[in-house]
Amino acid sequence: MDIVIFLAPFSLGLGLVALGAFWWTLRDGQYQDPAGDAARILIDEPEDRPAA
């Protein structure tokens, strides 16, 4: 039962760190253009190909 006293606050703290990282990415603008990112994958640019 002593391990629960250690693991419960540790898991809550880890969850808060993950939530903070998520909020940081939201404020940083990581999710602003999902449609453009999806379309950019389909563009076949010549400089992306290996040299022949």
C-alpha positions in Angstrom: 0.0 0.0 0.0 3.0 2.3 0.5 3.7 2.2 -3.3 0.3 3.8 -4.0 1.3 6.8 -1.9 4.3 7.2 -4.2 2.7 6.3 -7.6 -0.5 8.3 -7.3 1.2 11.8 -7.2 3.8 10.7 -9.7 1.2 9.7 -12.2 -0.8 12.9 -11.6 2.4 14.9 -12.1 3.3 13.1 -15.3 -0.2 13.7 -16.6 0.1 17.4 -15.8 3.5 17.5 -17.7 1.8 15.9 -20.7 -1.1 18.4 -20.6 1.4 21.3 -20.3 3.3 20.0 -23.3 0.0 19.8 -25.3 -1.0 23.3 -24.3 2.5 24.5 -25.3 2.1 23.0 -28.8 -1.4 24.6 -29.1 0.0 28.1 -28.2 3.0 27.6 -30.5 0.8 27.1 -33.5 1.6 23.5 -34.3 -1.9 22.7 -35.5 -2.7 25.8 -37.6 -2.7 24.3 -41.1 -3.6 20.6 -41.1 -5.1 20.7 -44.6 -1.9 22.2 -46.0 0.3 19.7 -44.3 -1.8 16.8 -45.7 -1.6 18.2 -49.2 2.1 18.9 -49.0 2.8 15.1 -48.6 1.3 14.5 -52.0 3.5 17.0 -53.9 6.2 15.3 -55.9 9.0 17.8 -56.1 12.1 16.9 -58.1 14.6 18.0 -55.4 13.1 15.3 -53.1 14.2 12.5 -55.4 17.6 10.8 -55.1 20.2 11.6 -57.7 20.2 9.2 -60.6 
